[in-house]
Amino acid sequence: MNEPLAERLRPKTLNDYISQAHLIGPNGTLTNQIKQGLIPSLIFWGPPGIGKTTLAHIIATESNRPFYTLSAINSGVKDIRDVIDKAKQSGGLFTTKNPILFIDEIHRFSKSQQDSLLQAVEKGWVTLIGATTENPSFEVIPALLSRCQVYILNAFNKTDLEALLKRAIEKDTYLSQKKIILQETEALIRISGGDARKLLNIFELIVNSQETDNIIITNELVTQRIQNNTARYDKTGEQHYDIISALIKSIRGSDPNAAVYYLARMIEGGEDVKFIARRLLILSSEDIGNANPTALVIANNTFQAVSTIGNPESRIILSQCVTYLACSPKSDAAYKAIGKAQQIVRDTGDLSVPLSIRNAPTKLMKEIGYGENYQYAHNYENNFANQEFLPKEISNTRFYEPGNNSRENAQREFLKERWKEKYGY
């Protein structure tokens, strides 16, 4: 039997479709629309292997509409126009027979390719159903997105996956001839990661590897057969940003356990170690800063180290850095200070630098007052001379607000002794 199990079990009707009850259950958002044949243009957004393509086929079948399909991987603008012309000839405008155009991986279409769909969708020549694993807010042009309703499809939960396994054992022509007992399913479900297609592929692989027709599925059997389970992690997609966001926020939240977990997710997914190190370098100043200046040194050394040694040893260095940063006192005072200062610069433009602190390398500059009355700090008690450094228009503006931690509390006392009257520390 050459056809994969996942294909053999592909549901043909809504009654056979497992999961996504929020969309096609008894009270689902799409249920009545499908039954009435009044289908708007849609975008199905969700992870791989959860039935986006299957649901599009079922919608076309149950609403009795012509169905055309394109793959964004190998279709160009000409292919889009050709299939739209065919669709226009096969259905009426804005009727229940309006043809469905299904585009798999629509996020891979360029702007010009997506633009070529606009008129057909707006005129009602086709009902567009797009499928994407990426956030359509980022990957679909606004003009097309505004003409579609976006529906989120969720990864299969444990109940859904177990139901799918039971259906495979009972309904599949090949598997039903064997005596298969699902004694344990935790490993199968964990490895599938909510991906129904992956679950069925693994299950079929395990069954086919057995020399007997009497098969007992256990966690040990599954892990023995599946040696190389690489965590699902798209280095260029939305999950890439979700995981790095979780790592950064876990460190900022001073949780080394969560931080090292998300670090492991990135490493297991094959993320570039230099990308991780660069983000840690930024975080060391943005979220720790003067609360622990050594954090920047550690992060910089980490970046240099992983750039030199690469994988797999970089994981140890990254783990040390991540846990150190997570356990460091936090401050965003430096980050806020530069943000406030940049905004003032944008608002006020190029204000004049006080003459006393201007550079005076030539005789002429000295004659017109450059550097005049500058007070050299080291000539004064405590190496401090109270003088004006800011342009007069923003004199007394305070940008730096030390954080509440031992080091920056000491900085605040330092500033109070020198600038209490001017800046109000």
Contacts in CASP RR format, 6 or more apart in sequence:
PFRMAT RR
TARGET T0000
AUTHOR 0000-0000-0000
METHOD contacts of the structure
MODEL  1
MNEPLAERLRPKTLNDYISQAHLIGPNGTLTNQIKQGLIPSLIFWGPPGI
GKTTLAHIIATESNRPFYTLSAINSGVKDIRDVIDKAKQSGGLFTTKNPI
LFIDEIHRFSKSQQDSLLQAVEKGWVTLIGATTENPSFEVIPALLSRCQV
YILNAFNKTDLEALLKRAIEKDTYLSQKKIILQETEALIRISGGDARKLL
NIFELIVNSQETDNIIITNELVTQRIQNNTARYDKTGEQHYDIISALIKS
IRGSDPNAAVYYLARMIEGGEDVKFIARRLLILSSEDIGNANPTALVIAN
NTFQAVSTIGNPESRIILSQCVTYLACSPKSDAAYKAIGKAQQIVRDTGD
LSVPLSIRNAPTKLMKEIGYGENYQYAHNYENNFANQEFLPKEISNTRFY
EPGNNSRENAQREFLKERWKEKYGY
1 8 0 8 1.000
1 173 0 8 1.000
1 174 0 8 1.000
4 200 0 8 1.000
4 201 0 8 1.000
4 204 0 8 1.000
5 168 0 8 1.000
5 172 0 8 1.000
5 174 0 8 1.000
5 175 0 8 1.000
5 200 0 8 1.000
5 201 0 8 1.000
5 203 0 8 1.000
5 204 0 8 1.000
6 196 0 8 1.000
6 197 0 8 1.000
6 200 0 8 1.000
6 201 0 8 1.000
6 204 0 8 1.000
8 172 0 8 1.000
8 173 0 8 1.000
8 174 0 8 1.000
9 164 0 8 1.000
9 167 0 8 1.000
9 168 0 8 1.000
9 171 0 8 1.000
9 172 0 8 1.000
9 200 0 8 1.000
10 54 0 8 1.000
11 17 0 8 1.000
11 18 0 8 1.000
11 54 0 8 1.000
11 58 0 8 1.000
12 58 0 8 1.000
12 61 0 8 1.000
13 58 0 8 1.000
13 61 0 8 1.000
13 62 0 8 1.000
14 24 0 8 1.000
14 25 0 8 1.000
14 31 0 8 1.000
14 34 0 8 1.000
14 58 0 8 1.000
14 62 0 8 1.000
17 24 0 8 1.000
17 54 0 8 1.000
17 55 0 8 1.000
17 58 0 8 1.000
18 156 0 8 1.000
18 160 0 8 1.000
18 163 0 8 1.000
18 164 0 8 1.000
18 167 0 8 1.000
18 196 0 8 1.000
19 50 0 8 1.000
19 51 0 8 1.000
19 154 0 8 1.000
19 156 0 8 1.000
19 157 0 8 1.000
19 160 0 8 1.000
19 196 0 8 1.000
20 50 0 8 1.000
20 51 0 8 1.000
20 55 0 8 1.000
20 153 0 8 1.000
20 154 0 8 1.000
21 28 0 8 1.000
22 28 0 8 1.000
22 29 0 8 1.000
22 154 0 8 1.000
23 29 0 8 1.000
23 30 0 8 1.000
23 31 0 8 1.000
23 55 0 8 1.000
23 151 0 8 1.000
23 153 0 8 1.000
24 30 0 8 1.000
24 31 0 8 1.000
24 34 0 8 1.000
24 55 0 8 1.000
25 31 0 8 1.000
29 151 0 8 1.000
30 59 0 8 1.000
30 151 0 8 1.000
33 39 0 8 1.000
33 40 0 8 1.000
34 58 0 8 1.000
34 59 0 8 1.000
34 62 0 8 1.000
34 63 0 8 1.000
35 62 0 8 1.000
36 96 0 8 1.000
37 62 0 8 1.000
37 63 0 8 1.000
37 64 0 8 1.000
37 65 0 8 1.000
37 96 0 8 1.000
38 96 0 8 1.000
39 59 0 8 1.000
39 63 0 8 1.000
39 65 0 8 1.000
39 98 0 8 1.000
39 100 0 8 1.000
39 127 0 8 1.000
39 129 0 8 1.000
40 127 0 8 1.000
40 148 0 8 1.000
40 149 0 8 1.000
41 121 0 8 1.000
41 127 0 8 1.000
41 128 0 8 1.000
41 129 0 8 1.000
41 147 0 8 1.000
41 148 0 8 1.000
41 149 0 8 1.000
42 127 0 8 1.000
42 128 0 8 1.000
42 129 0 8 1.000
42 130 0 8 1.000
42 148 0 8 1.000
42 149 0 8 1.000
42 150 0 8 1.000
42 151 0 8 1.000
43 106 0 8 1.000
43 129 0 8 1.000
43 130 0 8 1.000
43 131 0 8 1.000
43 132 0 8 1.000
43 136 0 8 1.000
43 140 0 8 1.000
43 145 0 8 1.000
43 148 0 8 1.000
43 149 0 8 1.000
43 150 0 8 1.000
43 151 0 8 1.000
44 52 0 8 1.000
44 55 0 8 1.000
44 56 0 8 1.000
44 129 0 8 1.000
44 130 0 8 1.000
44 131 0 8 1.000
44 132 0 8 1.000
44 151 0 8 1.000
44 153 0 8 1.000
45 132 0 8 1.000
45 133 0 8 1.000
45 134 0 8 1.000
45 135 0 8 1.000
45 136 0 8 1.000
45 150 0 8 1.000
45 151 0 8 1.000
45 152 0 8 1.000
45 153 0 8 1.000
46 52 0 8 1.000
46 132 0 8 1.000
46 133 0 8 1.000
46 152 0 8 1.000
46 153 0 8 1.000
46 154 0 8 1.000
46 155 0 8 1.000
47 133 0 8 1.000
47 155 0 8 1.000
47 194 0 8 1.000
47 195 0 8 1.000
47 232 0 8 1.000
48 133 0 8 1.000
48 195 0 8 1.000
48 197 0 8 1.000
48 198 0 8 1.000
48 232 0 8 1.000
49 194 0 8 1.000
49 195 0 8 1.000
49 196 0 8 1.000
49 197 0 8 1.000
49 198 0 8 1.000
50 153 0 8 1.000
50 154 0 8 1.000
50 155 0 8 1.000
50 156 0 8 1.000
50 194 0 8 1.000
50 195 0 8 1.000
50 196 0 8 1.000
51 153 0 8 1.000
51 196 0 8 1.000
52 104 0 8 1.000
52 130 0 8 1.000
52 131 0 8 1.000
52 153 0 8 1.000
53 102 0 8 1.000
53 104 0 8 1.000
53 131 0 8 1.000
55 153 0 8 1.000
56 67 0 8 1.000
56 100 0 8 1.000
56 102 0 8 1.000
56 129 0 8 1.000
56 130 0 8 1.000
56 131 0 8 1.000
57 67 0 8 1.000
57 102 0 8 1.000
59 65 0 8 1.000
59 100 0 8 1.000
59 129 0 8 1.000
60 66 0 8 1.000
60 67 0 8 1.000
60 100 0 8 1.000
60 102 0 8 1.000
61 67 0 8 1.000
63 96 0 8 1.000
63 100 0 8 1.000
64 96 0 8 1.000
64 97 0 8 1.000
65 96 0 8 1.000
65 97 0 8 1.000
65 98 0 8 1.000
65 99 0 8 1.000
65 100 0 8 1.000
65 127 0 8 1.000
66 87 0 8 1.000
66 90 0 8 1.000
66 91 0 8 1.000
66 97 0 8 1.000
66 99 0 8 1.000
66 100 0 8 1.000
67 99 0 8 1.000
67 100 0 8 1.000
67 102 0 8 1.000
68 83 0 8 1.000
68 86 0 8 1.000
68 87 0 8 1.000
68 99 0 8 1.000
68 100 0 8 1.000
68 101 0 8 1.000
68 102 0 8 1.000
68 126 0 8 1.000
69 101 0 8 1.000
69 102 0 8 1.000
69 103 0 8 1.000
69 104 0 8 1.000
70 79 0 8 1.000
70 80 0 8 1.000
70 83 0 8 1.000
70 101 0 8 1.000
70 102 0 8 1.000
70 103 0 8 1.000
70 104 0 8 1.000
71 103 0 8 1.000
71 104 0 8 1.000
71 105 0 8 1.000
72 103 0 8 1.000
72 104 0 8 1.000
72 105 0 8 1.000
72 106 0 8 1.000
72 107 0 8 1.000
72 108 0 8 1.000
72 109 0 8 1.000
72 113 0 8 1.000
73 104 0 8 1.000
73 105 0 8 1.000
73 108 0 8 1.000
75 103 0 8 1.000
75 113 0 8 1.000
76 113 0 8 1.000
77 112 0 8 1.000
77 113 0 8 1.000
77 116 0 8 1.000
80 113 0 8 1.000
80 116 0 8 1.000
80 117 0 8 1.000
81 116 0 8 1.000
83 101 0 8 1.000
84 101 0 8 1.000
84 117 0 8 1.000
84 120 0 8 1.000
84 125 0 8 1.000
84 126 0 8 1.000
87 99 0 8 1.000
87 101 0 8 1.000
87 120 0 8 1.000
87 125 0 8 1.000
87 126 0 8 1.000
88 99 0 8 1.000
88 120 0 8 1.000
88 125 0 8 1.000
88 126 0 8 1.000
90 99 0 8 1.000
91 97 0 8 1.000
91 98 0 8 1.000
91 99 0 8 1.000
92 98 0 8 1.000
93 123 0 8 1.000
93 124 0 8 1.000
93 125 0 8 1.000
94 124 0 8 1.000
98 124 0 8 1.000
98 125 0 8 1.000
98 126 0 8 1.000
98 127 0 8 1.000
99 125 0 8 1.000
99 126 0 8 1.000
99 127 0 8 1.000
100 126 0 8 1.000
100 127 0 8 1.000
100 128 0 8 1.000
100 129 0 8 1.000
101 117 0 8 1.000
101 120 0 8 1.000
101 126 0 8 1.000
101 127 0 8 1.000
101 128 0 8 1.000
101 129 0 8 1.000
102 129 0 8 1.000
102 130 0 8 1.000
102 131 0 8 1.000
103 109 0 8 1.000
103 117 0 8 1.000
103 128 0 8 1.000
103 129 0 8 1.000
103 130 0 8 1.000
103 131 0 8 1.000
104 130 0 8 1.000
104 131 0 8 1.000
105 131 0 8 1.000
105 132 0 8 1.000
105 133 0 8 1.000
106 114 0 8 1.000
106 130 0 8 1.000
106 131 0 8 1.000
106 132 0 8 1.000
106 136 0 8 1.000
106 139 0 8 1.000
106 140 0 8 1.000
107 132 0 8 1.000
107 133 0 8 1.000
107 134 0 8 1.000
107 136 0 8 1.000
107 139 0 8 1.000
107 140 0 8 1.000
111 141 0 8 1.000
114 140 0 8 1.000
114 141 0 8 1.000
114 144 0 8 1.000
115 141 0 8 1.000
115 143 0 8 1.000
115 144 0 8 1.000
117 128 0 8 1.000
117 144 0 8 1.000
118 143 0 8 1.000
118 144 0 8 1.000
118 147 0 8 1.000
119 125 0 8 1.000
120 126 0 8 1.000
120 128 0 8 1.000
121 127 0 8 1.000
121 128 0 8 1.000
121 144 0 8 1.000
121 147 0 8 1.000
121 148 0 8 1.000
122 147 0 8 1.000
128 147 0 8 1.000
128 148 0 8 1.000
130 148 0 8 1.000
132 139 0 8 1.000
132 140 0 8 1.000
133 234 0 8 1.000
133 237 0 8 1.000
133 238 0 8 1.000
134 237 0 8 1.000
134 238 0 8 1.000
135 238 0 8 1.000
136 145 0 8 1.000
136 150 0 8 1.000
137 145 0 8 1.000
138 238 0 8 1.000
140 148 0 8 1.000
155 193 0 8 1.000
155 194 0 8 1.000
155 195 0 8 1.000
156 164 0 8 1.000
156 192 0 8 1.000
156 194 0 8 1.000
156 195 0 8 1.000
156 196 0 8 1.000
156 199 0 8 1.000
157 194 0 8 1.000
158 189 0 8 1.000
160 196 0 8 1.000
161 185 0 8 1.000
161 188 0 8 1.000
161 189 0 8 1.000
161 192 0 8 1.000
161 194 0 8 1.000
161 196 0 8 1.000
161 199 0 8 1.000
162 182 0 8 1.000
162 185 0 8 1.000
162 189 0 8 1.000
164 196 0 8 1.000
164 199 0 8 1.000
164 200 0 8 1.000
165 182 0 8 1.000
165 185 0 8 1.000
165 188 0 8 1.000
165 199 0 8 1.000
165 203 0 8 1.000
166 182 0 8 1.000
168 175 0 8 1.000
168 200 0 8 1.000
168 203 0 8 1.000
169 175 0 8 1.000
169 176 0 8 1.000
169 180 0 8 1.000
169 182 0 8 1.000
170 176 0 8 1.000
175 207 0 8 1.000
177 213 0 8 1.000
178 207 0 8 1.000
178 213 0 8 1.000
178 214 0 8 1.000
178 215 0 8 1.000
179 213 0 8 1.000
179 214 0 8 1.000
179 215 0 8 1.000
180 207 0 8 1.000
180 215 0 8 1.000
180 216 0 8 1.000
180 217 0 8 1.000
181 215 0 8 1.000
181 216 0 8 1.000
181 217 0 8 1.000
182 217 0 8 1.000
183 216 0 8 1.000
183 217 0 8 1.000
183 218 0 8 1.000
184 217 0 8 1.000
184 218 0 8 1.000
184 219 0 8 1.000
184 222 0 8 1.000
185 217 0 8 1.000
186 219 0 8 1.000
187 218 0 8 1.000
187 219 0 8 1.000
187 220 0 8 1.000
187 222 0 8 1.000
187 223 0 8 1.000
187 226 0 8 1.000
188 199 0 8 1.000
188 202 0 8 1.000
188 203 0 8 1.000
188 217 0 8 1.000
188 222 0 8 1.000
189 199 0 8 1.000
191 198 0 8 1.000
191 202 0 8 1.000
191 222 0 8 1.000
191 226 0 8 1.000
191 229 0 8 1.000
192 198 0 8 1.000
192 199 0 8 1.000
192 202 0 8 1.000
193 199 0 8 1.000
193 232 0 8 1.000
195 232 0 8 1.000
202 222 0 8 1.000
202 226 0 8 1.000
203 217 0 8 1.000
205 225 0 8 1.000
205 226 0 8 1.000
206 215 0 8 1.000
206 217 0 8 1.000
206 221 0 8 1.000
206 222 0 8 1.000
206 225 0 8 1.000
206 226 0 8 1.000
207 215 0 8 1.000
209 225 0 8 1.000
230 268 0 8 1.000
230 269 0 8 1.000
231 265 0 8 1.000
231 268 0 8 1.000
231 269 0 8 1.000
232 239 0 8 1.000
232 269 0 8 1.000
233 239 0 8 1.000
233 240 0 8 1.000
233 243 0 8 1.000
233 265 0 8 1.000
233 266 0 8 1.000
233 268 0 8 1.000
233 269 0 8 1.000
233 270 0 8 1.000
233 271 0 8 1.000
234 240 0 8 1.000
235 269 0 8 1.000
235 270 0 8 1.000
235 271 0 8 1.000
235 272 0 8 1.000
240 271 0 8 1.000
243 262 0 8 1.000
243 265 0 8 1.000
243 266 0 8 1.000
244 262 0 8 1.000
244 266 0 8 1.000
244 276 0 8 1.000
244 279 0 8 1.000
246 258 0 8 1.000
246 262 0 8 1.000
247 259 0 8 1.000
247 262 0 8 1.000
247 263 0 8 1.000
247 266 0 8 1.000
247 276 0 8 1.000
247 279 0 8 1.000
247 322 0 8 1.000
248 279 0 8 1.000
248 283 0 8 1.000
248 287 0 8 1.000
250 258 0 8 1.000
250 259 0 8 1.000
250 261 0 8 1.000
250 262 0 8 1.000
250 326 0 8 1.000
251 259 0 8 1.000
251 280 0 8 1.000
251 283 0 8 1.000
251 287 0 8 1.000
251 322 0 8 1.000
251 325 0 8 1.000
251 326 0 8 1.000
252 283 0 8 1.000
252 287 0 8 1.000
252 330 0 8 1.000
253 326 0 8 1.000
253 330 0 8 1.000
254 326 0 8 1.000
254 327 0 8 1.000
254 330 0 8 1.000
255 326 0 8 1.000
256 322 0 8 1.000
256 323 0 8 1.000
256 326 0 8 1.000
256 327 0 8 1.000
259 322 0 8 1.000
259 323 0 8 1.000
259 325 0 8 1.000
259 326 0 8 1.000
260 319 0 8 1.000
260 322 0 8 1.000
260 323 0 8 1.000
263 276 0 8 1.000
263 315 0 8 1.000
263 318 0 8 1.000
263 319 0 8 1.000
263 322 0 8 1.000
266 276 0 8 1.000
267 273 0 8 1.000
267 276 0 8 1.000
267 315 0 8 1.000
267 318 0 8 1.000
273 306 0 8 1.000
273 310 0 8 1.000
273 311 0 8 1.000
273 314 0 8 1.000
273 315 0 8 1.000
273 318 0 8 1.000
274 303 0 8 1.000
274 306 0 8 1.000
274 307 0 8 1.000
276 306 0 8 1.000
276 318 0 8 1.000
277 299 0 8 1.000
277 302 0 8 1.000
277 303 0 8 1.000
277 306 0 8 1.000
277 307 0 8 1.000
277 318 0 8 1.000
277 321 0 8 1.000
278 303 0 8 1.000
280 299 0 8 1.000
280 302 0 8 1.000
280 303 0 8 1.000
280 318 0 8 1.000
280 321 0 8 1.000
280 322 0 8 1.000
280 325 0 8 1.000
281 296 0 8 1.000
281 299 0 8 1.000
281 300 0 8 1.000
281 302 0 8 1.000
281 303 0 8 1.000
283 299 0 8 1.000
283 325 0 8 1.000
284 295 0 8 1.000
284 296 0 8 1.000
284 298 0 8 1.000
284 299 0 8 1.000
284 300 0 8 1.000
284 325 0 8 1.000
285 295 0 8 1.000
285 296 0 8 1.000
285 334 0 8 1.000
285 335 0 8 1.000
286 332 0 8 1.000
286 334 0 8 1.000
286 335 0 8 1.000
287 325 0 8 1.000
287 330 0 8 1.000
287 331 0 8 1.000
287 332 0 8 1.000
287 335 0 8 1.000
288 295 0 8 1.000
288 296 0 8 1.000
288 325 0 8 1.000
288 328 0 8 1.000
288 329 0 8 1.000
288 330 0 8 1.000
288 331 0 8 1.000
289 295 0 8 1.000
289 296 0 8 1.000
289 331 0 8 1.000
289 332 0 8 1.000
289 333 0 8 1.000
289 334 0 8 1.000
289 335 0 8 1.000
290 331 0 8 1.000
290 333 0 8 1.000
290 334 0 8 1.000
290 402 0 8 1.000
290 403 0 8 1.000
290 407 0 8 1.000
290 408 0 8 1.000
290 411 0 8 1.000
291 328 0 8 1.000
291 329 0 8 1.000
291 330 0 8 1.000
291 331 0 8 1.000
291 403 0 8 1.000
291 405 0 8 1.000
291 407 0 8 1.000
291 408 0 8 1.000
292 328 0 8 1.000
292 329 0 8 1.000
292 407 0 8 1.000
293 407 0 8 1.000
295 324 0 8 1.000
295 325 0 8 1.000
295 328 0 8 1.000
298 321 0 8 1.000
298 324 0 8 1.000
298 325 0 8 1.000
299 321 0 8 1.000
299 325 0 8 1.000
302 317 0 8 1.000
302 318 0 8 1.000
302 320 0 8 1.000
302 321 0 8 1.000
305 314 0 8 1.000
305 317 0 8 1.000
306 314 0 8 1.000
306 317 0 8 1.000
306 318 0 8 1.000
309 317 0 8 1.000
329 405 0 8 1.000
329 406 0 8 1.000
329 407 0 8 1.000
330 405 0 8 1.000
331 402 0 8 1.000
331 403 0 8 1.000
331 405 0 8 1.000
331 408 0 8 1.000
333 400 0 8 1.000
333 401 0 8 1.000
333 402 0 8 1.000
333 403 0 8 1.000
333 408 0 8 1.000
334 400 0 8 1.000
336 401 0 8 1.000
337 399 0 8 1.000
337 400 0 8 1.000
337 401 0 8 1.000
338 399 0 8 1.000
340 399 0 8 1.000
341 399 0 8 1.000
344 394 0 8 1.000
344 397 0 8 1.000
344 399 0 8 1.000
348 391 0 8 1.000
348 393 0 8 1.000
348 394 0 8 1.000
351 391 0 8 1.000
351 393 0 8 1.000
351 394 0 8 1.000
352 391 0 8 1.000
352 392 0 8 1.000
353 391 0 8 1.000
354 388 0 8 1.000
354 389 0 8 1.000
354 390 0 8 1.000
354 391 0 8 1.000
354 392 0 8 1.000
355 369 0 8 1.000
355 370 0 8 1.000
355 371 0 8 1.000
355 372 0 8 1.000
356 371 0 8 1.000
356 372 0 8 1.000
356 373 0 8 1.000
356 374 0 8 1.000
356 375 0 8 1.000
356 387 0 8 1.000
356 388 0 8 1.000
357 371 0 8 1.000
357 374 0 8 1.000
357 389 0 8 1.000
358 365 0 8 1.000
358 370 0 8 1.000
358 371 0 8 1.000
359 365 0 8 1.000
359 370 0 8 1.000
359 371 0 8 1.000
360 366 0 8 1.000
360 369 0 8 1.000
360 370 0 8 1.000
360 371 0 8 1.000
365 371 0 8 1.000
366 372 0 8 1.000
374 387 0 8 1.000
375 385 0 8 1.000
375 387 0 8 1.000
376 385 0 8 1.000
377 383 0 8 1.000
377 384 0 8 1.000
377 385 0 8 1.000
379 385 0 8 1.000
382 417 0 8 1.000
384 418 0 8 1.000
386 418 0 8 1.000
386 422 0 8 1.000
388 395 0 8 1.000
390 396 0 8 1.000
390 397 0 8 1.000
396 422 0 8 1.000
396 423 0 8 1.000
398 423 0 8 1.000
398 424 0 8 1.000
398 425 0 8 1.000
402 408 0 8 1.000
402 409 0 8 1.000
402 411 0 8 1.000
402 412 0 8 1.000
402 415 0 8 1.000
403 409 0 8 1.000
403 412 0 8 1.000
412 425 0 8 1.000
415 423 0 8 1.000
415 425 0 8 1.000
416 425 0 8 1.000
419 425 0 8 1.000
END
